[in-house]
């Protein structure tokens, strides 16, 4: 099926009538029906025709909106789409109720196969990073480059601040938490999530915070909200225990695509210490280290992440002749790209603001 044959159905036709779906200026939403799933896809018109395709995959509890800032930064170099995984954002639950890493990866693969957009520049954050790693490992024909922002790859020593998220996988814990937090307002929940995910929560603008509260209010009305969170958290924990060829670190070693790894020094969910291990595991990798960033660097420092991605393309001769490296007008103090062959010992290239 070509991309022009994909069914274009208003998202409101497949979603509970709870609230209006927010679409930022310049973005479009469409629903895509695939075997066993319906995915909502967010996109921005590319700056010009013929740009290579990109696909963005969000993390646990997130949505395609998490990529809006980076999509805008990269609209001059890629034709970007961001997908809402089944049960998240504006996508309804999967028919089979399977929220495992493998099931989410299967959803991404089904979409790419159906749309005919592959190979794509594939981006993943957190849970989406684990999903994207599996996609790149099992279907290298679908992935041009891989960009992982704080990917949820197995850690032996989990940070204490990440323990509550892991506990969601235990039977009854989500129900208990929902009961204990039933009096929390959407604003309180958003403040908690922001404090957990951002290195500096003050970087969230008042408008951005207001939109996040509206989105939280909308999603809490979805009857499957907690179920999707619980089962996906359980899917991450289960994936951490898999051995053999299905182990995520083993699959990372199988990835052939050039890989950009982005880690934040203030990440409370994925250990900053994992950056070097990841740089060694992915055979063709470069590492963007952001000491002041948290778990969602593409939201905190979209210009810096865009610039690092542009430098990856430029290093491979894939940046168009008239195109400039995106994000060159700004960045994060102290950021650095370590470009190497997977050993993690490559040369350091400054990626600081104004450099």
ChimeraX attribute file (.defattr): number of C-alpha atoms within 10 A of each C-alpha:
attribute: neighborCount
match mode: 1-to-1
recipient: residues
	/A:1	9
	/A:2	10
	/A:3	13
	/A:4	9
	/A:5	9
	/A:6	16
	/A:7	12
	/A:8	12
	/A:9	14
	/A:10	13
	/A:11	21
	/A:12	15
	/A:13	9
	/A:14	16
	/A:15	17
	/A:16	13
	/A:17	11
	/A:18	13
	/A:19	15
	/A:20	11
	/A:21	15
	/A:22	13
	/A:23	13
	/A:24	13
	/A:25	8
	/A:26	10
	/A:27	16
	/A:28	13
	/A:29	22
	/A:30	19
	/A:31	24
	/A:32	20
	/A:33	17
	/A:34	14
	/A:35	10
	/A:36	12
	/A:37	20
	/A:38	24
	/A:39	27
	/A:40	26
	/A:41	23
	/A:42	26
	/A:43	24
	/A:44	21
	/A:45	16
	/A:46	20
	/A:47	14
	/A:48	11
	/A:49	9
	/A:50	10
	/A:51	16
	/A:52	18
	/A:53	18
	/A:54	26
	/A:55	28
	/A:56	31
	/A:57	29
	/A:58	28
	/A:59	26
	/A:60	19
	/A:61	19
	/A:62	19
	/A:63	23
	/A:64	22
	/A:65	21
	/A:66	19
	/A:67	27
	/A:68	25
	/A:69	17
	/A:70	22
	/A:71	28
	/A:72	21
	/A:73	19
	/A:74	25
	/A:75	19
	/A:76	19
	/A:77	27
	/A:78	26
	/A:79	24
	/A:80	27
	/A:81	24
	/A:82	26
	/A:83	28
	/A:84	25
	/A:85	33
	/A:86	25
	/A:87	26
	/A:88	25
	/A:89	24
	/A:90	29
	/A:91	22
	/A:92	23
	/A:93	22
	/A:94	20
	/A:95	11
	/A:96	9
	/A:97	15
	/A:98	17
	/A:99	24
	/A:100	19
	/A:101	26
	/A:102	18
	/A:103	19
	/A:104	25
	/A:105	23
	/A:106	15
	/A:107	24
	/A:108	23
	/A:109	19
	/A:110	15
	/A:111	24
	/A:112	18
	/A:113	16
	/A:114	18
	/A:115	16
	/A:116	15
	/A:117	17
	/A:118	21
	/A:119	19
	/A:120	22
	/A:121	24
	/A:122	28
	/A:123	25
	/A:124	25
	/A:125	28
	/A:126	24
	/A:127	26
	/A:128	26
	/A:129	26
	/A:130	30
	/A:131	31
	/A:132	30
	/A:133	31
	/A:134	26
	/A:135	26
	/A:136	25
	/A:137	22
	/A:138	15
	/A:139	14
	/A:140	17
	/A:141	14
	/A:142	21
	/A:143	24
	/A:144	19
	/A:145	24
	/A:146	26
	/A:147	28
	/A:148	25
	/A:149	26
	/A:150	30
	/A:151	28
	/A:152	26
	/A:153	22
	/A:154	19
	/A:155	12
	/A:156	6
	/A:157	7
	/A:158	14
	/A:159	14
	/A:160	10
	/A:161	13
	/A:162	15
	/A:163	12
	/A:164	12
	/A:165	16
	/A:166	16
	/A:167	16
	/A:168	22
	/A:169	20
	/A:170	13
	/A:171	12
	/A:172	12
	/A:173	14
	/A:174	19
	/A:175	14
	/A:176	12
	/A:177	12
	/A:178	13
	/A:179	10
	/A:180	10
	/A:181	12
	/A:182	9
	/A:183	9
	/A:184	10
	/A:185	13
	/A:186	18
	/A:187	16
	/A:188	13
	/A:189	16
	/A:190	19
	/A:191	16
	/A:192	12
	/A:193	13
	/A:194	21
	/A:195	15
	/A:196	19
	/A:197	21
	/A:198	23
	/A:199	23
	/A:200	15
	/A:201	17
	/A:202	11
	/A:203	14
	/A:204	15
	/A:205	10
	/A:206	10
	/A:207	9
	/A:208	11
	/A:209	17
	/A:210	14
	/A:211	13
	/A:212	20
	/A:213	19
	/A:214	18
	/A:215	19
	/A:216	16
	/A:217	18
	/A:218	17
	/A:219	20
	/A:220	13
	/A:221	13
	/A:222	18
	/A:223	10
	/A:224	15
	/A:225	17
	/A:226	18
	/A:227	16
	/A:228	23
	/A:229	21
	/A:230	25
	/A:231	20
	/A:232	25
	/A:233	24
	/A:234	22
	/A:235	20
	/A:236	24
	/A:237	20
	/A:238	13
	/A:239	20
	/A:240	19
	/A:241	11
	/A:242	12
	/A:243	11
	/A:244	9
	/A:245	10
	/A:246	16
	/A:247	16
	/A:248	24
	/A:249	21
	/A:250	16
	/A:251	20
	/A:252	22
	/A:253	17
	/A:254	19
	/A:255	24
	/A:256	20
	/A:257	22
	/A:258	21
	/A:259	26
	/A:260	26
	/A:261	26
	/A:262	27
	/A:263	29
	/A:264	26
	/A:265	18
	/A:266	20
	/A:267	25
	/A:268	21
	/A:269	23
	/A:270	26
	/A:271	22
	/A:272	21
	/A:273	12
	/A:274	15
	/A:275	22
	/A:276	16
	/A:277	13
	/A:278	25
	/A:279	25
	/A:280	19
	/A:281	20
	/A:282	27
	/A:283	21
	/A:284	21
	/A:285	28
	/A:286	31
	/A:287	26
	/A:288	26
	/A:289	22
	/A:290	28
	/A:291	18
	/A:292	20
	/A:293	24
	/A:294	29
	/A:295	29
	/A:296	25
	/A:297	26
	/A:298	23
	/A:299	21
	/A:300	25
	/A:301	21
	/A:302	25
	/A:303	25
	/A:304	29
	/A:305	31
	/A:306	24
	/A:307	22
	/A:308	28
	/A:309	26
	/A:310	23
	/A:311	20
	/A:312	22
	/A:313	18
	/A:314	16
	/A:315	10
	/A:316	10
	/A:317	10
	/A:318	14
	/A:319	19
	/A:320	13
	/A:321	8
	/A:322	5
	/A:323	12
	/A:324	15
	/A:325	20
	/A:326	22
	/A:327	21
	/A:328	18
	/A:329	12
	/A:330	17
	/A:331	23
	/A:332	20
	/A:333	15
	/A:334	13
	/A:335	21
	/A:336	19
	/A:337	22
	/A:338	22
	/A:339	21
	/A:340	18
	/A:341	16
	/A:342	22
	/A:343	18
	/A:344	22
	/A:345	14
	/A:346	15
	/A:347	11
	/A:348	14
	/A:349	13
	/A:350	14
	/A:351	25
	/A:352	17
	/A:353	16
	/A:354	10
	/A:355	9
